[in-house]
Amino acid sequence: FDSAEFENGEAEMPPDAHLYVFSDGIYEVRRPDSTVGTYEEFLPALAGAPSAVELIRIVRERTRAESFDDDVS
């Protein structure tokens, strides 16, 4: 997008920290009742998952789907 603006920033990470960079496809998932998940609902799973693999498992369990409708990167 030509009109997009971005800011640079820095953050110090402790040695045992994990940094997750993800697209909206990991939390905007369609649930069995056809509603779509939100970022706010996703945060507890993100905070509690010990790994990216476990996080994807949690999200799949919530959606009860074998695959995602959107990109999950």
C-alpha positions as CSV (number, residue, x, y, z in Angstrom):
1,F,0.0,0.0,0.0
2,D,1.5,3.3,-1.0
3,S,-0.2,5.1,1.9
4,A,1.1,2.7,4.5
5,E,3.3,4.1,7.2
6,F,5.7,2.1,9.4
7,E,7.6,2.9,12.5
8,N,10.9,1.4,13.6
9,G,11.5,0.5,17.2
10,E,13.7,-1.5,19.5
11,A,13.0,-3.7,22.5
12,E,15.4,-5.6,24.8
13,M,14.6,-9.2,25.2
14,P,15.6,-11.3,28.2
15,P,17.7,-14.4,27.3
16,D,14.9,-16.8,28.0
17,A,12.2,-14.8,26.2
18,H,10.3,-16.0,23.1
19,L,9.4,-13.7,20.3
20,Y,6.3,-14.6,18.2
21,V,5.6,-12.8,14.9
22,F,2.3,-13.9,13.4
23,S,-0.4,-12.9,11.0
24,D,-4.0,-12.3,11.8
25,G,-4.8,-15.8,10.4
26,I,-3.8,-17.4,13.7
27,Y,-6.5,-15.7,15.7
28,E,-9.2,-14.7,13.1
29,V,-10.3,-18.3,12.9
30,R,-13.8,-19.5,12.2
31,R,-15.3,-21.4,15.1
32,P,-17.9,-24.2,14.9
33,D,-20.7,-21.7,15.6
34,S,-19.5,-19.6,12.5
35,T,-18.2,-16.7,14.7
36,V,-14.7,-15.5,14.2
37,G,-12.0,-15.4,16.9
38,T,-10.5,-12.1,18.0
39,Y,-7.0,-11.0,19.0
40,E,-8.2,-10.4,22.6
41,E,-9.5,-14.0,22.8
42,F,-6.2,-15.3,21.4
43,L,-3.9,-13.6,23.9
44,P,-4.5,-16.1,26.8
45,A,-3.5,-19.0,24.4
46,L,-0.5,-17.0,23.3
47,A,0.6,-16.3,26.9
48,G,0.1,-19.9,28.0
49,A,1.6,-21.9,25.1
50,P,5.1,-23.1,25.7
51,S,5.8,-23.3,21.9
52,A,4.5,-22.3,18.5
53,V,3.5,-25.9,17.9
54,E,1.5,-26.0,21.0
55,L,-0.1,-22.6,20.1
56,I,-1.3,-24.0,16.8
57,R,-2.6,-27.1,18.5
58,I,-4.7,-24.9,20.9
59,V,-6.1,-22.9,18.0
60,R,-7.0,-26.0,16.0
61,E,-8.7,-27.5,19.1
62,R,-10.8,-24.3,19.4
63,T,-11.8,-24.4,15.7
64,R,-12.2,-28.1,15.4
65,A,-10.7,-27.8,11.9
66,E,-8.0,-29.8,10.2
67,S,-6.8,-26.7,8.3
68,F,-7.1,-22.9,8.5
69,D,-9.2,-20.8,6.2
70,D,-6.6,-17.9,6.2
71,D,-2.8,-17.8,6.2
72,V,-1.2,-18.8,9.4
73,S,2.4,-17.5,9.4
